[in-house]
Amino acid sequence: MGVIGRSSEHVDLVLPEGMLPLADVRAQVRRLLLGMHENVVVDVMVVATELVSNAYHHAAPPRRVRVLSLPEREVVRVEVEDGTPGRFPQLGRMGFLGRRQRGLLLVNGLAQVWGHNRFPEFKTVWADISTVR
């Protein structure tokens, strides 16, 4: 996993092919949000985990994750890019039988707002998590 950018306001990571680097993503989120309310940190880690997992399970590389602290908007934004611009995220159904298709339900419940942007070569799925507790 390559760190492209890191500052006190954001982290920008190129995600490797093959391996799902969730522990690394969560560690970077924790470092970025050091000093924020623990509930915010956990919510952002869950959202980042779900969006990155979806990019690995439902989309092609290249993959990238950005986490931005936007204090002026009182949110932390998680953005995950993947190389499948024509496949859009869909809310699944919560159930006990399958483990899949529930990630976006978690994102939907934790984020103030979420969505996606389509570009010719890639798409970005993003979510804004409130920092106000």
QUIMO-V594329 format. One record per run of one state. SS is the DSSP state (H for helix, E for strand, C for the rest). FROM is the first residue (numbers start at 1). TO is the last residue. If there is no record, write none. Layout:
SS_FROM_TO, SS_FROM_TO
This chain:
C_1_1, E_2_6, C_7_9, E_10_15, C_16_21, H_22_32, C_33_37, H_38_58, C_59_62, E_63_70, H_71_73, C_74_74, E_75_82, C_83_102, H_103_110, C_111_112, E_113_118, C_119_122, E_123_130, C_131_133
